[in-house]
Amino acid sequence: MKIKKPNTSTLIVWFVFFVLAAFTCKVLQIVENGGQEPSVLIGAVFGFCATEFINLTVIKRHKIKHGVNKNDATETSNYHESL
């Protein structure tokens, strides 16, 4: 049985998801122990992650629009030249 290699974007999405989950747990632990809520840090982290997801979506849509096949090296090089 051949194991399919996951896309880079899929790995990035899962990584960001787990980092956000860990970050949320840590913030809840800090607040529970009587600390002050780091609202600026929370806004910065979630804003950064939202921007990353938007960038991944734009790249994916651009690849689909221009018909870039990840198995064809010539199309990939043409794709990078069009950017």
CORMO-V567077 format. One record per residue. N is the residue number from 1. RES is the residue in one small letter. SS is DSSP state (A for helix, B for strand, O for the rest). PHI is phi in degrees with one decimal (none if undefined). NEAR is the number of other ideal C-beta (glycine too) atoms within 10 Angstrom. Layout:
N:RES:SS:PHI:NEAR + N:RES:SS:PHI:NEAR
This chain:
1:m:O:none:2 + 2:k:O:-90.2:4 + 3:i:O:-90.2:5 + 4:k:O:-79.9:5 + 5:k:O:-75.7:7 + 6:p:O:-71.3:9 + 7:n:O:-67.1:12 + 8:t:A:-62.9:10 + 9:s:A:-64.2:15 + 10:t:A:-64.7:10 + 11:l:A:-63.9:11 + 12:i:A:-64.1:14 + 13:v:A:-61.6:15 + 14:w:A:-65.5:11 + 15:f:A:-61.4:11 + 16:v:A:-63.3:16 + 17:f:A:-59.7:11 + 18:f:A:-68.7:10 + 19:v:A:-65.4:12 + 20:l:A:-64.6:13 + 21:a:A:-63.8:10 + 22:a:A:-65.2:10 + 23:f:A:-62.3:15 + 24:t:A:-63.3:13 + 25:c:A:-61.5:10 + 26:k:A:-66.3:11 + 27:v:A:-64.5:17 + 28:l:A:-62.4:11 + 29:q:A:-66.1:10 + 30:i:A:-64.2:13 + 31:v:A:-66.9:12 + 32:e:A:-64.3:8 + 33:n:O:-81.8:7 + 34:g:O:94.6:6 + 35:g:O:-79.9:10 + 36:q:O:-84.7:7 + 37:e:O:-69.8:11 + 38:p:O:-82.4:14 + 39:s:A:-65.2:9 + 40:v:A:-67.7:8 + 41:l:A:-64.4:11 + 42:i:A:-62.5:13 + 43:g:A:-62.4:10 + 44:a:A:-67.4:11 + 45:v:A:-66.4:16 + 46:f:A:-70.1:13 + 47:g:A:-65.7:10 + 48:f:A:-62.1:11 + 49:c:A:-65.8:16 + 50:a:A:-63.4:11 + 51:t:A:-64.6:10 + 52:e:A:-62.3:14 + 53:f:A:-65.2:14 + 54:i:A:-65.4:10 + 55:n:A:-63.0:12 + 56:l:A:-62.3:17 + 57:t:A:-65.0:11 + 58:v:A:-63.3:10 + 59:i:A:-62.7:14 + 60:k:A:-62.7:13 + 61:r:A:-64.3:10 + 62:h:A:-65.2:13 + 63:k:A:-64.7:16 + 64:i:A:-66.2:9 + 65:k:A:-62.1:8 + 66:h:O:-94.2:12 + 67:g:O:65.4:9 + 68:v:O:-80.1:17 + 69:n:O:-102.2:11 + 70:k:O:-68.9:11 + 71:n:O:-90.0:6 + 72:d:O:-104.3:12 + 73:a:A:-68.2:9 + 74:t:A:-69.9:8 + 75:e:A:-68.3:15 + 76:t:A:-65.6:14 + 77:s:A:-67.4:10 + 78:n:A:-66.0:12 + 79:y:A:-62.9:18 + 80:h:A:-66.5:9 + 81:e:A:-71.4:7 + 82:s:A:-74.7:9 + 83:l:O:-77.0:7
